[in-house]
Amino acid sequence: MISKDTLLSIDLFGDLNPKDWPISISDLPPGSALVGGSVRDGLLNKLSKKPDLDFVVPINAIKFAKNLSKKINATFIKLDEKRDIARLVVNGWTLDFARQIGENLTDDLLRRDFRINAIALRLEETPKIFDPTGGMDDLKNKKIVAISEKNLIDDPLRILRGFRFMCELNFELEKKTKIYLKTNVDKLSNVAPERIKMEILKIVHSDWNHLVWQTYLELHFLQNWHEDNNSLIELKRKDNFSEEIISGAPLAKLICLLSDQGLSKLTFSKSQIRRCKNLRFWVHKINNLGLDKLSEDDRFQLHVDLEEDLPSLILFLKDKYINVWLKRWRDPSDPLFHPSCPLDGTSLQKGLNIPPGPLLGELMRHLSKEKAYGRFFTNDEALELARKWTLENSPFL
């Protein structure tokens, strides 16, 4: 009779669909094992079509990967010469190869971050799940449990990664693990900014369960990159949102987690920082003043600043505004939610004999605003309005 563990191993191997991998199991050296996220996600039935595959091989991982890259025509990347880790990229697949740490697979798994990531699938004639730390129990109980505090300190990015797994998997942090994270959170400042940024991007693109914000505030994960604690913004969880609003969630989460200065320190792009700065400004203004008390100029500028990112702002609005704002934003012809000048700059220069420059920009903004509030309906009316405005505002006429 086949044991329950054997059946589970066979099922996991089948779900991983090795026949679709860009390599064959026979390409791997004896004693190899599949570890990490693909094993965890396979056991959770959350595998993507092309999951990242992390292999532990007994020796010479870089040398093995380099030789294999030639055989399968893959891009070879040396990730860490000291730790003997390499990556192959081929046809949308990412395969990492790492030399086994310690004398056996148990030693290797015991050096990992959390028990849910210390489950291996031995790639033997009959694949076998190997779980020396109890990670499978954690998957059943939806818990994130650190293998040891020392393992977290060895690579402090793991402290933030624990929070990321909480967000991605909808799991809770085990009590002692939470203490480890809280005690050592200051060590995140020793991690390269680019590595922290990559974790944060994964965090903001994940779901947030009801404990996420509470845990974030309790552990102060990113306190070094959110200097202005008085300006913290909370994104309350709202369900049954449309795809458009869900698409705005990552930017909304970013302004909750990081200040503008923090975004800069963590090497976010100028475009990302500008978008966050605009969104943060309007969220604070609406919170302080109230949406209904915004002036006409403010309301117009809001839609100029956030035309593409309005779904992110909608996540912070009161429920009564959401459907109305979303309906108007979906309509590309709505002149307020999608501001545009009825006449292009060339037409205005020719028709009014004005040069390019700041004055032309102000005129086009004025026409866009007048159009947004329905103060003319034809291009002829727009040109007449432009002529009048130019006479009143040009120092040359």
C-alpha positions as CSV (number, residue, x, y, z in Angstrom):
1,M,0.0,0.0,0.0
2,I,1.3,3.4,-1.0
3,S,1.8,5.7,2.0
4,K,0.1,9.1,2.3
5,D,3.5,10.9,2.1
6,T,4.4,9.1,-1.1
7,L,1.0,10.0,-2.7
8,L,1.5,13.6,-1.7
9,S,5.0,13.6,-3.2
10,I,3.7,12.1,-6.5
11,D,0.9,14.7,-6.6
12,L,3.3,17.5,-6.0
13,F,5.7,16.2,-8.7
14,G,2.7,16.0,-11.1
15,D,1.5,19.5,-10.3
16,L,5.0,20.9,-11.0
17,N,4.7,19.4,-14.5
18,P,8.4,18.6,-15.1
19,K,7.8,17.6,-18.7
20,D,7.3,21.3,-19.4
21,W,10.5,22.4,-17.8
22,P,13.3,23.5,-20.1
23,I,15.6,20.8,-18.5
24,S,15.1,17.2,-17.9
25,I,15.5,15.6,-14.4
26,S,18.2,13.5,-15.9
27,D,20.2,16.6,-16.6
28,L,20.6,17.2,-12.8
29,P,23.4,15.6,-10.8
30,P,22.4,12.8,-8.4
31,G,21.4,14.1,-5.0
32,S,19.7,17.2,-6.4
33,A,16.5,18.6,-4.9
34,L,14.0,21.3,-5.8
35,V,13.5,23.7,-2.9
36,G,11.9,27.1,-2.1
37,G,8.9,28.8,-3.5
38,S,7.8,26.4,-6.2
39,V,7.6,23.5,-3.7
40,R,5.7,25.7,-1.2
41,D,3.3,27.1,-3.9
42,G,2.8,23.6,-5.3
43,L,1.7,22.3,-1.9
44,L,-0.6,25.4,-1.6
45,N,-2.0,24.8,-5.2
46,K,-0.8,28.3,-6.2
47,L,1.7,27.4,-8.9
48,S,2.0,29.7,-11.9
49,K,2.5,28.2,-15.4
50,K,6.2,28.9,-15.3
51,P,7.2,28.9,-11.7
52,D,10.8,29.9,-10.7
53,L,12.7,26.7,-10.0
54,D,15.3,26.7,-7.3
55,F,17.6,23.6,-7.2
56,V,20.1,22.5,-4.7
57,V,22.9,20.5,-6.2
58,P,25.6,18.7,-4.2
59,I,28.7,20.5,-5.6
60,N,29.9,23.0,-8.2
61,A,26.6,24.8,-8.9
62,I,28.1,27.6,-11.1
63,K,30.2,25.2,-13.2
64,F,27.2,22.9,-13.6
65,A,24.8,25.7,-14.6
66,K,27.3,27.2,-17.1
67,N,27.7,23.8,-18.8
68,L,23.9,23.3,-18.8
69,S,23.3,26.7,-20.3
70,K,25.2,25.7,-23.4
71,K,23.1,22.5,-23.7
72,I,19.7,24.2,-23.5
73,N,20.8,27.6,-25.0
74,A,20.0,29.6,-21.9
75,T,21.3,32.8,-20.6
76,F,23.8,32.2,-17.8
77,I,24.1,34.6,-14.8
78,K,26.5,34.2,-12.0
79,L,24.6,35.4,-8.9
80,D,27.1,34.7,-6.1
81,E,30.5,33.3,-6.7
82,K,31.3,33.0,-3.0
83,R,28.2,31.0,-2.2
84,D,28.3,29.2,-5.6
85,I,24.9,30.3,-7.0
86,A,24.0,30.7,-10.6
87,R,20.9,31.4,-12.7
88,L,19.7,30.3,-16.1
89,V,17.0,32.2,-18.0
90,V,15.3,30.5,-21.0
91,N,12.0,30.8,-22.7
92,G,10.4,32.7,-19.8
93,W,11.7,30.2,-17.2
94,T,14.1,31.2,-14.4
95,L,16.2,28.4,-12.9
96,D,18.5,28.9,-9.9
97,F,21.2,26.5,-8.9
98,A,22.9,26.6,-5.5
99,R,25.5,24.4,-4.0
100,Q,24.3,22.5,-1.0
101,I,25.3,24.2,2.3
102,G,26.6,21.7,4.9
103,E,27.1,18.0,4.6
104,N,23.6,17.1,3.6
105,L,20.2,18.5,2.5
106,T,19.1,18.8,6.1
107,D,22.0,21.1,6.9
108,D,21.1,23.2,3.9
109,L,17.4,23.5,4.8
110,L,18.1,24.3,8.4
111,R,20.0,27.5,7.2
112,R,16.9,28.9,5.5
113,D,14.6,31.7,6.6
114,F,11.2,30.2,7.4
115,R,9.9,26.7,7.8
116,I,7.5,27.0,4.9
117,N,10.5,27.7,2.6
118,A,12.5,24.8,4.0
119,I,10.6,22.0,2.3
120,A,12.4,20.1,-0.5
121,L,11.4,17.7,-3.2
122,R,14.2,15.1,-3.6
123,L,14.5,14.4,-7.3
124,E,15.1,10.7,-7.0
125,E,13.6,7.8,-9.1
126,T,10.5,8.3,-7.0
127,P,10.4,12.0,-5.9
128,K,10.0,12.4,-2.1
129,I,9.0,15.4,-0.1
130,F,11.6,16.2,2.6
131,D,10.5,18.4,5.5
132,P,12.9,18.4,8.4
133,T,11.6,21.6,10.1
134,G,7.8,21.1,10.0
135,G,7.0,23.5,7.2
136,M,4.1,21.5,5.9
137,D,2.3,21.8,9.3
138,D,2.9,25.6,9.0
139,L,1.2,25.6,5.6
140,K,-1.8,23.8,7.0
141,N,-2.0,26.2,10.0
142,K,-1.3,29.3,7.8
143,K,1.6,30.3,10.0
144,I,5.0,31.9,9.2
145,V,7.6,30.4,11.6
146,A,11.3,31.4,11.5
147,I,13.8,28.5,11.7
148,S,16.0,30.5,14.0
149,E,16.7,34.1,14.9
150,K,20.3,33.7,13.7
151,N,19.2,32.8,10.2
152,L,17.3,36.1,10.0
153,I,20.3,38.1,11.2
154,D,22.6,36.3,8.7
155,D,20.6,38.1,6.0
156,P,18.4,40.9,7.5
157,L,16.4,41.2,4.3
158,R,14.6,38.0,5.6
159,I,13.0,40.2,8.3
160,L,11.1,42.2,5.6
161,R,10.6,39.0,3.6
162,G,8.6,37.5,6.5
163,F,6.2,40.5,6.3
164,R,6.0,39.9,2.5
165,F,5.0,36.3,2.9
166,M,2.3,37.4,5.4
167,C,0.9,39.7,2.7
168,E,1.2,37.3,-0.2
169,L,0.0,34.1,1.5
170,N,-2.6,35.6,3.9
171,F,-0.7,33.9,6.8
172,E,0.0,35.1,10.3
173,L,3.4,35.5,11.9
174,E,4.0,33.1,14.7
175,K,4.5,34.8,18.1
176,K,8.2,34.1,18.6
177,T,8.9,34.9,15.0
178,K,7.2,38.3,15.4
179,I,9.5,39.0,18.3
180,Y,12.5,38.0,16.2
181,L,11.4,40.5,13.5
182,K,10.7,43.3,15.9
183,T,14.0,42.8,17.8
184,N,16.1,42.9,14.7
185,V,14.2,45.3,12.4
186,D,16.9,47.9,12.7
187,K,19.3,45.6,10.9
188,L,17.4,46.2,7.7
189,S,19.4,49.4,7.3
190,N,22.4,47.2,6.6
191,V,20.8,45.7,3.5
192,A,21.4,47.2,0.0
193,P,18.6,49.6,-1.0
194,E,17.9,47.8,-4.3
195,R,17.2,44.5,-2.4
196,I,14.7,46.3,-0.1
197,K,13.0,47.9,-3.0
198,M,12.4,44.6,-4.7
199,E,10.8,43.2,-1.6
200,I,8.6,46.3,-1.2
201,L,7.5,46.0,-4.8
202,K,6.4,42.4,-4.1
203,I,4.6,43.6,-1.0
204,V,2.6,46.3,-2.7
205,H,1.5,44.0,-5.5
206,S,0.2,41.4,-3.0
207,D,-3.1,41.2,-1.1
208,W,-3.2,42.7,2.4
209,N,-5.2,40.7,4.9
210,H,-6.8,42.4,7.9
211,L,-3.7,42.0,10.0
212,V,-1.2,43.6,7.6
213,W,-1.5,47.2,8.6
214,Q,-1.7,46.4,12.3
215,T,1.5,44.3,12.0
216,Y,3.2,46.9,10.0
217,L,2.6,49.6,12.6
218,E,3.6,47.2,15.4
219,L,6.9,46.2,14.0
220,H,7.9,49.5,12.2
221,F,9.5,47.6,9.4
222,L,10.3,50.6,7.3
223,Q,10.7,53.3,9.9
224,N,14.1,54.3,8.4
225,W,12.3,55.1,5.1
226,H,9.2,56.8,6.5
227,E,10.7,59.6,8.5
228,D,7.5,61.7,8.8
229,N,5.5,59.5,11.2
230,N,2.9,62.2,11.5
231,S,1.9,61.8,7.9
232,L,1.2,58.1,7.9
233,I,-1.7,57.2,5.7
234,E,-3.7,54.1,6.3
235,L,-5.2,52.2,3.4
236,K,-8.3,50.5,4.7
237,R,-9.2,47.2,3.1
238,K,-12.2,47.3,0.8
239,D,-13.5,44.3,-1.0
240,N,-15.3,43.7,-4.3
241,F,-13.4,46.4,-6.2
242,S,-13.2,46.5,-10.0
243,E,-10.1,45.6,-11.8
244,E,-9.3,49.2,-12.4
245,I,-9.3,50.1,-8.8
246,I,-7.3,47.0,-7.9
247,S,-4.7,48.1,-10.4
248,G,-4.3,51.3,-8.4
249,A,-3.6,49.5,-5.2
250,P,0.2,49.2,-5.5
251,L,0.7,52.9,-5.7
252,A,-1.7,53.5,-2.9
253,K,0.2,51.0,-0.7
254,L,3.5,52.6,-1.6
255,I,2.5,56.0,0.0
256,C,1.4,54.2,3.1
257,L,4.7,52.4,3.5
258,L,7.3,55.0,2.4
259,S,7.8,58.7,2.5
260,D,9.0,60.6,-0.6
261,Q,12.5,60.7,0.9
262,G,12.3,57.0,1.6
263,L,11.4,56.3,-2.0
264,S,14.4,58.2,-3.1
265,K,16.8,56.5,-0.6
266,L,15.5,53.1,-1.9
267,T,16.3,54.0,-5.5
268,F,12.8,54.3,-6.8
269,S,12.6,56.1,-10.2
270,K,11.9,59.7,-10.6
271,S,8.6,58.8,-12.2
272,Q,7.5,56.6,-9.3
273,I,8.5,59.3,-6.8
274,R,6.6,62.0,-8.7
275,R,3.4,59.8,-8.9
276,C,3.6,59.0,-5.2
277,K,4.2,62.7,-4.3
278,N,1.1,63.8,-6.2
279,L,-1.0,61.0,-4.8
280,R,0.2,61.7,-1.2
281,F,-0.5,65.5,-1.6
282,W,-4.1,65.0,-2.7
283,V,-4.9,62.3,-0.1
284,H,-3.7,64.6,2.6
285,K,-5.6,67.6,1.2
286,I,-8.8,65.7,0.9
287,N,-8.4,64.2,4.4
288,N,-7.8,67.7,5.9
289,L,-10.2,69.8,3.8
290,G,-12.9,67.4,2.6
291,L,-13.5,66.6,-1.0
292,D,-16.6,68.7,-1.3
293,K,-14.7,71.8,-0.1
294,L,-12.0,71.7,-2.8
295,S,-12.0,74.9,-4.9
296,E,-12.7,74.7,-8.6
297,D,-9.0,75.2,-9.3
298,D,-8.0,72.5,-6.9
299,R,-10.5,70.0,-8.3
300,F,-9.2,70.6,-11.8
301,Q,-5.6,70.3,-10.8
302,L,-6.4,67.1,-9.0
303,H,-7.5,65.5,-12.2
304,V,-4.5,66.9,-14.1
305,D,-2.1,65.4,-11.5
306,L,-3.9,62.1,-11.1
307,E,-5.5,61.4,-14.5
308,E,-3.7,58.1,-14.9
309,D,-3.6,57.3,-11.2
310,L,-7.1,58.1,-10.1
311,P,-7.9,54.5,-9.2
312,S,-5.2,54.8,-6.5
313,L,-6.9,57.9,-5.1
314,I,-10.3,56.3,-5.2
315,L,-9.0,53.7,-2.7
316,F,-8.8,56.5,-0.1
317,L,-12.2,58.1,-0.8
318,K,-15.4,57.6,1.2
319,D,-17.7,54.9,-0.2
320,K,-20.3,57.4,-1.5
321,Y,-17.8,58.7,-4.1
322,I,-16.4,55.5,-5.4
323,N,-18.9,54.4,-8.1
324,V,-19.6,57.9,-9.4
325,W,-15.9,58.7,-9.7
326,L,-15.1,55.4,-11.3
327,K,-17.9,55.8,-13.9
328,R,-16.7,59.2,-14.9
329,W,-13.0,58.1,-15.0
330,R,-14.0,55.2,-17.3
331,D,-15.5,57.7,-19.8
332,P,-12.5,59.1,-21.8
333,S,-14.6,62.0,-23.1
334,D,-15.3,63.3,-19.6
335,P,-13.7,66.7,-19.7
336,L,-13.0,67.0,-16.0
337,F,-11.7,63.5,-15.3
338,H,-9.6,63.5,-18.5
339,P,-8.6,67.2,-19.0
340,S,-7.5,68.3,-22.4
341,C,-7.2,71.5,-24.4
342,P,-9.7,71.8,-27.3
343,L,-7.1,73.6,-29.4
344,D,-3.5,72.5,-30.0
345,G,-0.6,74.8,-29.4
346,T,0.1,75.3,-33.1
347,S,-3.4,76.4,-33.8
348,L,-3.3,78.9,-31.0
349,Q,0.0,80.3,-32.0
350,K,-1.2,80.8,-35.6
351,G,-4.7,82.1,-34.7
352,L,-3.6,84.5,-32.0
353,N,-0.1,85.3,-33.2
354,I,1.5,84.4,-29.8
355,P,5.0,82.7,-29.4
356,P,5.6,79.4,-27.7
357,G,6.4,79.6,-24.0
358,P,4.9,79.9,-20.6
359,L,2.0,82.2,-21.7
360,L,0.9,79.6,-24.3
361,G,1.0,76.9,-21.5
362,E,-1.1,79.0,-19.2
363,L,-3.6,79.7,-22.0
364,M,-3.9,75.9,-22.8
365,R,-4.4,75.2,-19.1
366,H,-7.1,77.9,-18.9
367,L,-9.0,76.4,-22.0
368,S,-8.7,72.9,-20.5
369,K,-10.3,74.1,-17.3
370,E,-13.0,76.0,-19.0
371,K,-13.8,72.9,-21.1
372,A,-13.8,70.8,-18.0
373,Y,-16.5,72.9,-16.4
374,G,-18.6,73.2,-19.7
375,R,-18.1,76.9,-20.4
376,F,-18.0,76.5,-24.1
377,F,-19.1,73.8,-26.6
378,T,-17.4,74.5,-30.0
379,N,-13.9,75.2,-31.2
380,D,-15.0,78.6,-32.4
381,E,-16.2,79.5,-28.9
382,A,-12.9,78.2,-27.5
383,L,-10.9,80.3,-29.9
384,E,-12.9,83.4,-29.0
385,L,-12.4,82.7,-25.3
386,A,-8.6,82.2,-25.9
387,R,-8.5,85.6,-27.7
388,K,-10.2,87.3,-24.8
389,W,-7.9,85.7,-22.3
390,T,-4.8,86.6,-24.3
391,L,-5.8,90.2,-24.5
392,E,-6.3,90.3,-20.7
393,N,-3.1,88.4,-19.8
394,S,-0.5,89.1,-22.4
395,P,2.1,91.8,-21.5
396,F,2.8,92.2,-25.2
397,L,-0.7,93.1,-26.5
